[in-house]
């Protein structure tokens, strides 16, 4: 990704920080820098501008940056760097737990922030390039293009939400294997299973409604009682 084509969104209510970060990132060759000062406007700008990376303050006038992070993570995997005056370990752990990629404590060195931004962009480029090498998953009637987030069954497109995409991707990679709910939580949600039982079941049901002819009598995504789920792919 050319830095000149990179889009950065900074969500922070301190005008001095916005000005300093815009200056240092511009010097690093990043031309497209967007700013916001609130939770509501920040997420709206994310949807409109589709940035490649987000710098996100935690304490905002109308809420917390954690809320913006959760909203972004529901639709995107772009790098998110928290900027915060909160120095407690629990705050950092929460930031990472809900999907943050880095946590930078205020006051900070603007130059260091710029280097961390570039490091995250390099990592994102590497992951994207790695995906592009083997972007199609094929099993039975299913074909999943992970890069484009597109699933087809017998050539017909099936619309998926982000978590449904994560589920079918993991299940296709482990076709005909029993996958525990704990494993699904770990790989799809990045969370421990405790408290996620209903969440997993709801998403499995929604996925069945999209890939099965008879969701109540599934042919592909079956429940293995007491053990988990299995995506059954038979030789055709």
Beta strands, then each sheet from edge to edge (+ up, - down):
strand 1: 7-11
strand 2: 32-36
strand 3: 53-57
strand 4: 59-60
strand 5: 63-64
strand 6: 79-84
strand 7: 102-105
strand 8: 136-139
strand 9: 142-145
strand 10: 150-153
strand 11: 156-158
strand 12: 178-179
strand 13: 221-224
strand 14: 228-231
sheet 1: 2+ 1+ 3+ 6+ 7+
sheet 2: 4+ 5-
sheet 3: 8+ 9- 10+ 11-
sheet 4: 12+ 14- 13+
end
